[in-house]
Amino acid sequence: MARWGYQAPVKSLAMRSQTQFPEPIATVFITDQLAGRQAAAPDFVREKLAIQDLADVMCDHPDEVLQRLVKLGMEICDAHSAGISILEPMNGQFRWRALTGELATFGGATTPRDFSPCGVCLDLVEPILMERPERAYDWIRDAGIAVPEVLLVPLKVKGASAIGTLWLVTTDLGHFNKEHARIMTELAAFAGVALRMIQGEQRLNLAMQQQETLIGR
């Protein structure tokens, strides 16, 4: 199985989309097209309602915020599938979580960190767009997954490196634009706050369990 690894050079954010990739990854990387595509005027009311929705879920059911995030993303961007890929550093792979839409059956699947669209997104730390990535990544093709276009944005937790990506898939070529990328970046940033809360709660519960164990001795 061929691999086309690369080390992303250190560049300013404005230059990262111009990174030179080896073939065949370069043939599917079309992020520069986002800026030139016609986009609807920003719907700030809808965006505000989406953030309020996420805030309500974060307060009442923080463990459900990722599932709500992907559903909102799919609805707002008229995508046919959406999901979250969380990086598992210990084994060097992503795990697909909170999938919705046509690819929901692949929930829990793992993909390689250094040979995937998600890996490129984390390396560049910015939204990226790919067209038919199965032409470059054989594991997508071997799974029988067709991806006309996929938009990915990094999922970050404050004070830490990006921990994964939010991604959206559409069946229509030329569908995603810079406004979709902007909105998804905003929602992903908000979801990062929820992830930080979840991690904090998990650490607190672990500390309490350890304390109870010590008291019980």
C-alpha positions in Angstrom: 0.0 0.0 0.0 1.6 3.2 -1.1 2.0 6.2 1.1 2.8 9.8 0.3 3.8 11.3 3.6 5.1 14.8 3.9 6.2 17.3 6.5 4.1 20.5 6.4 6.5 23.4 6.2 6.2 26.2 8.7 4.3 29.0 7.0 1.9 31.8 7.8 -1.7 30.9 7.9 -2.4 32.8 4.6 0.2 30.6 2.9 -0.7 27.2 4.2 -3.2 26.5 1.5 -0.4 26.9 -1.0 1.5 23.9 0.5 2.9 21.7 -2.3 1.8 18.1 -1.9 3.2 15.1 -3.7 1.1 13.4 -6.3 -1.6 12.1 -6.1 -2.6 14.2 -3.0 -2.0 17.4 -5.0 -4.6 16.4 -7.5 -7.4 16.1 -4.9 -6.5 19.2 -2.8 -8.7 22.0 -4.0 -8.9 24.4 -1.0 -8.0 27.4 -3.2 -11.3 27.0 -4.9 -13.3 27.9 -1.8 -12.5 31.6 -2.2 -13.7 31.8 -5.8 -17.0 30.1 -5.5 -20.2 32.1 -5.2 -21.5 32.1 -1.6 -24.8 33.2 -0.1 -24.8 36.2 2.2 -23.9 35.2 5.8 -27.0 34.2 7.7 -26.0 35.5 11.1 -29.4 34.8 12.6 -29.2 31.1 11.7 -25.6 31.0 12.9 -26.6 32.6 16.3 -29.4 30.1 16.7 -27.0 27.2 16.0 -24.6 28.4 18.6 -27.5 28.9 21.1 -28.5 25.3 20.3 -25.0 24.0 21.0 -24.9 26.1 24.2 -28.1 24.5 25.5 -26.8 21.0 24.7 -23.4 21.8 26.3 -25.1 22.9 29.5 -27.5 20.0 29.8 -25.9 17.1 28.0 -22.3 18.0 27.2 -21.6 14.4 26.1 -24.1 14.9 23.2 -22.6 18.1 21.8 -20.5 16.4 19.1 -23.5 14.6 17.7 -25.5 17.9 17.7 -22.6 19.7 16.1 -22.4 17.3 13.1 -26.2 17.5 12.6 -26.1 21.3 12.6 -23.2 21.3 10.2 -24.9 19.0 7.8 -28.1 21.0 7.9 -26.5 24.4 7.5 -24.2 23.4 4.7 -26.7 21.1 2.9 -24.3 18.2 3.1 -25.3 14.5 2.9 -22.9 13.2 5.6 -20.9 14.7 8.5 -18.7 13.5 11.3 -16.0 14.0 13.8 -12.6 12.4 13.6 -10.8 12.3 17.0 -7.1 11.7 17.0 -5.8 8.9 19.2 -2.1 9.8 19.5 -1.1 6.5 21.1 -1.9 4.4 18.0 -1.5 7.1 15.4 -5.0 7.0 14.0 -8.3 8.9 13.9 -11.5 7.4 15.2 -14.8 8.4 13.5 -17.4 9.6 16.0 -20.8 11.2 15.9 -21.4 10.4 12.3 -24.7 11.3 10.7 -26.1 11.0 7.2 -25.3 8.4 4.6 -21.9 7.5 6.2 -23.4 7.0 9.7 -22.8 3.2 9.4 -19.0 3.8 9.6 -19.2 5.2 13.1 -16.3 3.9 15.2 -14.1 3.2 12.2 -10.4 4.2 12.3 -8.3 5.9 9.7 -4.5 6.6 9.6 -3.2 9.9 11.0 -0.4 10.4 8.4 -2.3 9.2 5.3 -5.8 10.9 5.4 -7.6 14.1 4.6 -8.0 14.6 8.4 -4.2 14.4 8.8 -3.7 17.1 6.2 -6.2 19.3 8.0 -4.4 18.9 11.3 -1.0 19.6 9.7 -2.3 22.9 8.1 -4.5 23.8 11.1 -7.1 25.4 8.8 -10.1 24.4 6.7 -9.3 22.4 3.7 -11.3 21.1 0.7 -10.7 17.9 -1.3 -12.3 16.5 -4.4 -12.7 12.7 -4.7 -10.0 11.9 -2.2 -10.5 8.2 -2.8 -8.2 8.8 -5.9 -5.3 9.5 -3.5 -6.3 7.4 -0.4 -6.7 3.8 -1.2 -8.4 2.9 2.1 -11.3 5.2 1.2 -11.7 3.5 -2.2 -11.3 0.0 -0.7 -14.2 0.8 1.7 -16.4 1.5 -1.2 -16.9 5.2 -0.1 -17.5 7.8 -2.8 -16.6 11.3 -1.7 -17.3 13.9 -4.4 -16.2 16.7 -2.1 -15.2 16.9 1.6 -14.8 20.0 3.6 -12.7 19.6 6.8 -12.1 22.1 9.7 -9.8 21.5 12.7 -11.4 20.8 16.0 -9.4 22.4 18.8 -9.5 22.6 22.5 -8.2 25.8 24.1 -4.6 25.5 25.3 -3.9 22.3 23.3 -3.2 21.3 19.7 -6.0 20.3 17.4 -7.5 17.0 18.6 -9.4 16.1 15.4 -11.5 17.4 12.6 -15.1 18.2 11.8 -15.8 17.1 8.2 -18.7 17.4 5.8 -19.3 15.4 2.6 -21.5 16.4 -0.4 -22.5 14.6 -3.5 -22.3 17.8 -5.6 -19.0 19.0 -7.1 -18.5 22.7 -6.5 -20.8 22.8 -3.6 -18.7 24.0 -0.6 -17.6 27.6 -0.4 -15.7 30.0 2.0 -18.9 30.8 3.9 -19.4 27.1 4.7 -15.8 27.0 5.9 -16.3 30.1 8.1 -19.5 28.8 9.7 -18.0 25.4 10.4 -14.9 26.9 11.9 -17.1 29.0 14.3 -19.2 26.0 15.3 -16.1 23.7 15.7 -14.5 26.4 18.0 -17.6 26.4 20.2 -17.6 22.6 20.3 -14.0 22.7 21.5 -15.2 24.5 24.7 -17.7 21.6 25.3 -14.9 19.1 24.8 -12.8 20.9 27.4 -15.7 20.7 29.8 -16.1 17.0 29.2 -12.4 16.4 29.7 -12.5 18.5 32.9 -15.5 16.5 34.2 -13.8 13.2 33.4 -10.7 14.3 35.3 -12.8 15.5 38.3 -14.7 12.1 38.4 -11.4 10.2 38.3 -10.0 12.3 41.1 -13.1 11.7 43.2 -12.9 8.0 42.6 -9.3 7.9 43.6 -10.1 9.9 46.8 -12.9 7.5 47.6 -10.5 4.6 47.2 -8.0 6.1 49.5 -10.7 6.8 52.2 -12.0 3.3 51.9 -8.6 1.7 52.7 
